[in-house]
């Protein structure tokens, strides 16, 4: 293990950014624009590593809401041409047309460290219990690379924009993994969320009995895509298990729903279930998994007693949670319910805000007792399921302004959002998701299984479709 300070003596230590997704790179663009020194640590081997996992998914927000202003200012002198701002990009397009060019700009490229996993953040020479002189002590960011090298970097500030994609919620009851869950994942019988069932992963699911667990809109889109597959692949069977007593919450309000696209999604899914194309199991709480020679036995409790479903594969659609292990030596102040920063938590608690409005917020709302440490992006929302890229862009603009000493700019937060419903409900990473069907995929439609259309879910994550506010004490 080596210990290194990444700047020459007398120079200002760098700002460390964890994660090279859209929010991490937006933070980097703001750091560069402010003239601060920069380090970016990305666990994957490229930018947007998590988004590449769901590159076949179309975002529901158009390009104009997915491009960070500071990033645009960094890209334009390099000859970058922006996409058509009204079009809805796929995840792969977001990476290829935006994140890759952004990562290639000289200042960003020089700061990027790929295949570099941050394993811990602390203060040099101090654990969490030491207070005297703490704020003046540099942060220590411990990074492990794929060759086994471990390096401690000294930095002046840390922005954790690592997202939540790597931490899917467990499938068992009470927020815990069910017995046998880890073994089923290791055996490949429980997939990653949002597999490309009509595209690259088609052969894995064709002709199989597939169970989807979860009642969010990612579950709905996965089920509709499985229906497309079943239309063209005989023997494909689809089951769906939810904890609720019925699927009314997911189906939405039907034709009278104030959000037509959400109504269309729910109506389509309701028809699939009622017509028998999907076998729905309600009031199903998963209690165990057993790997068998035939596949996977999924046991759950129901009002009528225990039920065991014999399936070939299971697709989880139960949302994500933040990885807080790397921050054990950092003084955090988290909402006890959703594990977001304390002041943000009540605004996004899904028990009370089902894709509700969230006011524009920046450094003050996101601050922790640990000076100059911030969590931004999807991870800042903790276990809450709603997030927009535009929200994260404003978060990091304000944070970097605060780190640069421009408190007035940090306090003046502004967020302009679409005029229609735009919250996602249970997806990780950059999370402006959810329709599936991409170029070259099977888009066969029928009366029971029409190809999904872009879906707008919920209401805007911002008051009055865009809010300006000055945050004061």
Steps between C-alpha positions, in 0.01 A plus 500: 500500500626845414415838649507793263407865492391577145622862486834670548575659838340843528229427243140449595399137547253361246128447527424128475190382314384142543320375191524593131134491408302807387500661846864425575610642165276804550671557835835469323398757237407745774829437684694563178302817429579627851872441447531239776718190482313178430512123547227262377485139615283259301461135598407400144728488201326789327274795568131430552573140602163459672306659213659255259320226693166650392607653170196343329264712713368830366504790743165670541652848521626661178857602435441858608456382859792256490788730411675683784569870425863496621561182301355666191738793545790256526393303192414775253855635449605144411257501206231287664165504325201467728226249418149610408385638833140382471586134437503230767839326518569139583750436777758393243454829316544696822838333542609508136388849403554682828705325770773364271570840339494661844752249634722567198542873571863551608436626852255220577710229340805600704305460825325170425609178669312194372477160668564686825264404780477729801495269802505762778488872570640648822716786629878470499607372841147519644214258535143614552547557874771768477383862489788737579623661178286265295374750243855606413621145441496367141271216405651159439344313208611138480486354149549141385582419137445175313866399532470499879674832561355707785576872511406770750433837338493823699233743378336819622138399435297198390186476285355150506300455178536123484128430458308197626501258206742260671269466803163350398256459784478141626200292403418364844269641763580783744768645274718190539623238251293183509677175589657361184494836319878536479537144368233562236679815384832316486337224293374757249136425578433856622598751233606863519215752485379612157647226278462549126247221458407584139854578390843389615363277778222350291643146487524488877125553545346351186289193574557530876273554797598845629386653829508878557485621860415866564215743450670805355513629146822315423305181575224616266735568213685172555171309497384670180833419337469137610155501339660610174747214531227244576309611191788379282660230714265208576531357848590828665296528818473811719419521871484813712506518880413809704470555874181702476155349498447618142678689224273804505777735610713406202212494252417856600170673449415355159358726232413786743865515617628856475820370341403327173830318446488352848142398433606332175773303675268386777215418263729293280638308795156445649382348171797265485431373851123476460530321165728241654822594322653570841437282804460746788567400861388765749568523875819304436787558745814313402642287783752267334671388182607146420719414203378182331602290200208656312571861599387704797232434762370830641302465821285775643232553759148590388169539686422141394826359631843441350527479122799374300552614140725286279668729245801501271610859563408792724530868408515733803319834478501607864710817481839594640670633811824695563831334593601679819774257609776706339390800710519342846773744612316806366264696722169473320162639595242285324124486503421187704238382253641535148872548581519825308658815647290601798341812352424330169347182640154635593462650152541166323365241745303259275253423778368854460635611162414255227696680230410828666660839452848574630620860523828601344777431749874534522797501734320607817233231480760239407760594762612262775683568828816400308611828344551489122353153461188456285291220355342597168292340227289190544694400812394824668140374481590197709224240475251741347421402142454835323783684331570711191831585337406867500463485878848353536654757268371781717620319812860484381500854359407628846744267679797603289411868541509449877837322479633789291392748769219652293226466760261732320503277192471190717189636672324615184353175372286473189339202333293496181324175428259360244139609508371142519554208735864403516587308816632150468390266776747229580801510271863566593794678347387812316147370525314708239382170357251308387407360163668208337539442125807614321643496151516145367275355768175310455225760494219268390165629612166333548175575674640341816862600475552836328853632504548733797485869428702762691341516843472807717448402860391717791518876529797733470783482749488874557240746613293668229703323229813689595589691811742777586588541861758659722583267786552681827554393857 
